Amino acid sequence: MSPLARIAAYVIAIAVHAFTLAFAGTGLLLILLNPGFLPFWLLGALLIGIGVLLRPRTARLSPGAEILSRESAPALYRLADQVAEATGVPRPEAVAVLDLGLGADFRRTGLDRRPVLTIGVPLWLALSPAQRVALLARACASTRTDLGVIVGGALTTLGEVRAALFGGGVNSSRQRAHEDMALTLGAWAPETTYDAAGQMGRGLGRLIGWPALLAEWALRRLTRGRLAQEAELARQAAERVAGQAAVRELTALLESRRYLAPLQAAALRGEDLTAIRRAALDRAELRELERVPARPDPAPALPSAAAESARVDQELQAVYARAVQGLGLLS
């Protein structure tokens, strides 16, 4: 991203944050200046609510993620630290597992921007040691595409505005209420007042909310080049750390998700974890034998760490058992 585009992106982002703050500030001021006047309380509360709704969001852990302590998973933390260091990003302060997660991500969470690595257990269970290194390297390298609190937070705010204006969704309680009215009144059944108010609000919002949509379009346009460049650098960093072959194989697995069916079948058959892991390693070895590279790949900066991967498996036995049970229930 050119310096001019970077400056323009920051100007738009700061304007978005200032606009959000103005909503909350105006609402609070209305209440403080008119403490005994109910309409101003209602208007002030509405403006404060809008300001809270549009506030910048920090990244959060995925729902259901369990943070492991360094004491309970030292080998996993050691492997994650090695990959992060080789990739050139800060070491994760916490590593979390997601029982039914289908990938991995490395993000800065909370106001303190704490680096946290989250690993999806089913995929991790199905990967060879080299592919595990590739998975961690991809996740760590993806932090290059983080736009930061100011620009990234502004895009989050503008996304909330767009979702409020054009998303809407279906509220199950309101839908049931309307269905009950339709059963009673037939074609004469009116929409509920909530639906009517929601449609009126969205219609008004579309009339006055076009500057927010324009700002989001401009901000995404300004950051598109940087994101594409950083994504390419992230791919190169992952390949440098884990090797091109491992990264390509991992990418194919993530896109096809063909590792899930064997795991689910094994879970339904009631196989033990040792047999499930052994079968996964056999399938990974078979894929490597079937792949005929057009040219030899450069040696990865970090070895496959087979011994470390085996120690990780010993640490995560309880996590694996829980995830396999969940896969069996999903089947």
TIBA-539754 format. One line per field, with one value per residue (C-alpha): residue number from 1; residue in one letter; x, y, z. Coordinates in steps of 0.2 Angstrom, whole numbers, plus 5000, padded with zeros to 4 digits. Each point is the difference from the previous one (the first is absolute). Layout:
% residues N
num [NUM/...]
residuo [a/...]
u [X/...]
v [Y/...]
w [Z/...]
***
This chain:
% residues 331
num [1/2/3/4/5/6/7/8/9/10/11/12/13/14/15/16/17/18/19/20/21/22/23/24/25/26/27/28/29/30/31/32/33/34/35/36/37/38/39/40/41/42/43/44/45/46/47/48/49/50/51/52/53/54/55/56/57/58/59/60/61/62/63/64/65/66/67/68/69/70/71/72/73/74/75/76/77/78/79/80/81/82/83/84/85/86/87/88/89/90/91/92/93/94/95/96/97/98/99/100/101/102/103/104/105/106/107/108/109/110/111/112/113/114/115/116/117/118/119/120/121/122/123/124/125/126/127/128/129/130/131/132/133/134/135/136/137/138/139/140/141/142/143/144/145/146/147/148/149/150/151/152/153/154/155/156/157/158/159/160/161/162/163/164/165/166/167/168/169/170/171/172/173/174/175/176/177/178/179/180/181/182/183/184/185/186/187/188/189/190/191/192/193/194/195/196/197/198/199/200/201/202/203/204/205/206/207/208/209/210/211/212/213/214/215/216/217/218/219/220/221/222/223/224/225/226/227/228/229/230/231/232/233/234/235/236/237/238/239/240/241/242/243/244/245/246/247/248/249/250/251/252/253/254/255/256/257/258/259/260/261/262/263/264/265/266/267/268/269/270/271/272/273/274/275/276/277/278/279/280/281/282/283/284/285/286/287/288/289/290/291/292/293/294/295/296/297/298/299/300/301/302/303/304/305/306/307/308/309/310/311/312/313/314/315/316/317/318/319/320/321/322/323/324/325/326/327/328/329/330/331]
residuo [m/s/p/l/a/r/i/a/a/y/v/i/a/i/a/v/h/a/f/t/l/a/f/a/g/t/g/l/l/l/i/l/l/n/p/g/f/l/p/f/w/l/l/g/a/l/l/i/g/i/g/v/l/l/r/p/r/t/a/r/l/s/p/g/a/e/i/l/s/r/e/s/a/p/a/l/y/r/l/a/d/q/v/a/e/a/t/g/v/p/r/p/e/a/v/a/v/l/d/l/g/l/g/a/d/f/r/r/t/g/l/d/r/r/p/v/l/t/i/g/v/p/l/w/l/a/l/s/p/a/q/r/v/a/l/l/a/r/a/c/a/s/t/r/t/d/l/g/v/i/v/g/g/a/l/t/t/l/g/e/v/r/a/a/l/f/g/g/g/v/n/s/s/r/q/r/a/h/e/d/m/a/l/t/l/g/a/w/a/p/e/t/t/y/d/a/a/g/q/m/g/r/g/l/g/r/l/i/g/w/p/a/l/l/a/e/w/a/l/r/r/l/t/r/g/r/l/a/q/e/a/e/l/a/r/q/a/a/e/r/v/a/g/q/a/a/v/r/e/l/t/a/l/l/e/s/r/r/y/l/a/p/l/q/a/a/a/l/r/g/e/d/l/t/a/i/r/r/a/a/l/d/r/a/e/l/r/e/l/e/r/v/p/a/r/p/d/p/a/p/a/l/p/s/a/a/a/e/s/a/r/v/d/q/e/l/q/a/v/y/a/r/a/v/q/g/l/g/l/l/s]
u [5000/5007/5003/4986/4988/5005/4997/4983/4995/5005/4990/4984/5003/5002/4985/4990/5005/4997/4982/4997/5006/4989/4985/5004/5006/4984/4989/5009/4999/4982/4997/5011/4993/4982/4999/4981/4994/4995/5001/5018/5004/4993/5009/5016/4999/4996/5016/5011/4993/5005/5017/5002/4994/5013/5015/5016/5001/5016/5003/4993/5003/4988/4985/5005/5018/5010/5016/5014/5013/5018/5001/4987/5007/5018/5004/4986/5006/5018/4995/4989/5015/5012/4988/4996/5018/5005/4985/5005/4985/4999/4998/4982/4996/4987/4995/4982/4992/4983/4992/4991/5010/5006/5016/5011/5002/5012/4992/5003/4985/4993/5005/5018/5002/5005/5006/4990/5002/4984/5001/4986/5002/4992/5012/5015/4996/5000/5017/5017/5014/5006/4982/4998/5015/4992/4983/5009/5011/4984/4991/5015/5004/4982/5002/5008/4983/4994/4996/5001/4989/4996/4997/4994/4989/4992/4997/4991/4989/4996/4996/4988/4991/4998/4994/4987/4994/4999/5002/4986/4998/4984/4996/4992/4989/4993/4998/4990/4989/4996/4996/4988/4991/5000/4992/4986/4997/5006/5005/4995/5014/5010/5019/5004/5005/5018/5001/4991/5012/5015/4995/4997/5017/5010/4991/5005/5017/5003/4995/5012/5013/5008/5015/5005/4998/5011/5013/5001/5002/5014/5009/4999/5006/5015/5005/4997/5018/5008/4990/5004/5018/5001/4990/5013/5014/4991/5000/5018/5004/4990/5009/5017/4997/4990/5005/4989/4994/4993/4992/4992/4994/4993/4991/4992/4994/4992/4991/4994/4997/5003/5008/4983/4991/5013/5001/4981/4999/5013/4991/4984/5009/5006/5019/5013/5010/5016/4992/4992/5017/5009/4988/5001/5019/4998/4989/5012/5014/4991/4996/5018/5005/4986/5006/5014/5007/5005/5016/5008/4994/5012/5004/4988/5008/4991/5001/4984/5003/4993/5006/4992/4984/4999/5003/4985/4989/5004/4995/4984/4992/4986/4997/5000/4988/4988/5001/4998/4984/4994/5003/4991/4985/5000/5000]
v [5000/5017/5013/5011/4985/4996/5018/5000/4984/5006/5016/4991/4988/5014/5009/4984/4998/5019/4997/4985/5010/5015/4989/4994/5017/5009/4988/5002/5018/5000/4991/5010/5017/4994/4988/5003/4998/4983/5002/5006/4985/4988/5009/5001/4981/4997/5009/4992/4983/5004/5006/4983/4990/5009/4999/4993/4982/4991/4982/4987/4981/4989/4994/4983/5002/4994/5008/4987/5005/4998/4988/4988/5001/5005/4991/5009/5017/4995/4996/5015/5011/4993/5003/5017/5005/4992/5010/5016/5004/5001/4984/4996/5004/4987/4985/4995/4984/5000/4982/5002/5013/4997/5011/5011/5018/5012/5016/5014/5000/5013/5017/4995/4992/4983/4988/4984/4985/4989/4982/4990/4983/4989/5007/4999/4982/4996/5009/4993/5008/5010/5006/5005/5012/5006/5003/5010/5010/5005/5006/5010/5007/5006/5013/5010/5004/5008/5018/5006/5007/5017/4994/4982/5007/5012/4986/4991/5014/5003/4982/5001/5015/4990/4985/5011/5008/4985/4985/4999/4981/4991/5001/4983/5007/5013/4987/4989/5015/5004/4982/4999/5016/4993/4984/5010/5014/4992/5012/5015/4997/5015/5000/5002/5017/4995/4995/5016/5011/4990/5003/5018/5002/4991/5010/5016/4994/4996/5018/5008/4986/5001/5010/4985/4988/5012/5001/4981/4998/5013/4992/4983/5007/5009/4985/4987/5001/4999/4985/4991/5004/4994/4984/4996/5003/4990/4985/5002/5000/4985/4991/5005/4993/4984/4997/5002/4982/5000/5017/4994/4984/5009/5013/4985/4992/5016/5003/4982/4996/4982/4996/5001/4985/4987/5008/5000/4982/4995/5009/4990/4984/5004/4998/5005/5016/4990/4992/5016/5009/4986/4999/5019/4999/4986/5010/5015/4989/4993/5017/5005/4984/5004/5018/5001/5018/5009/5005/4997/5012/5010/4993/5008/5012/4989/4981/4990/4997/4982/4997/5016/4996/4983/5009/5012/4985/4993/5017/5002/4983/5006/5014/4987/4989/5014/5006/4982/4998/5016/4995/4984/5010/5011/4984]
w [5000/4995/5013/4993/5001/5017/5006/4991/5009/5017/4997/4995/5015/5012/4993/5003/5018/5003/4993/5011/5015/4996/5001/5017/5006/4993/5009/5016/4999/4996/5016/5011/4994/5001/5015/5003/4983/4994/4981/5002/5010/4987/4986/5010/5004/4981/4995/5013/4994/4982/5006/5010/4985/4988/5012/4994/5004/5005/4994/5012/5002/4990/5011/5008/4999/5015/5005/5005/5013/4996/5015/4992/4982/5000/4984/4991/5006/4996/4982/4998/5007/4987/4986/5005/5002/4983/4992/5008/5011/5019/5009/5005/5018/5000/4990/4999/4992/4992/5000/4984/4992/4982/4999/5010/5003/5009/5005/5013/5012/5012/5003/5005/4983/5008/4986/5001/4989/4998/4992/4994/5007/4986/4987/5012/5003/4982/4995/4998/5011/4984/4997/5018/4998/4984/5009/5014/4987/4990/5016/5006/4983/4998/5014/4986/4993/5017/4996/5018/5012/4991/4982/5005/5013/4988/4987/5014/5005/4982/4998/5014/4992/4984/5009/5009/4984/4988/5011/5012/5001/5007/5018/5005/5013/4988/4986/5012/5005/4982/4996/5014/4994/4982/5006/5009/4987/4984/4986/5011/5013/5002/5003/5018/5007/5002/4982/4994/5011/4994/4982/5003/5009/4986/4987/5009/5003/4982/4996/5012/5002/4983/5006/5011/4985/4989/5014/5001/4982/5000/5014/4993/4983/5009/5010/4986/4993/5016/5006/4983/5002/5018/4996/4987/5013/5013/4987/4996/5019/5003/4986/5006/5017/4996/4982/4984/4999/5018/4997/4984/5007/5015/4989/4990/5016/5006/4984/4998/5018/4995/5017/5009/4993/5006/5017/5001/4994/5013/5014/4995/5000/5018/4995/5013/4998/4997/4985/4993/5001/4992/4986/4997/4999/4987/4990/5001/4995/4985/4994/5000/4991/4986/4998/4987/5001/4984/5008/5017/5014/5010/5017/5013/5013/5014/4999/5002/5018/5000/5018/5006/4991/5009/5017/4996/4996/5017/5008/4991/5003/5010/4987/4986/5009/5002/4982/4993/5011/4993/4982/5003/5006/4985/4989]
***
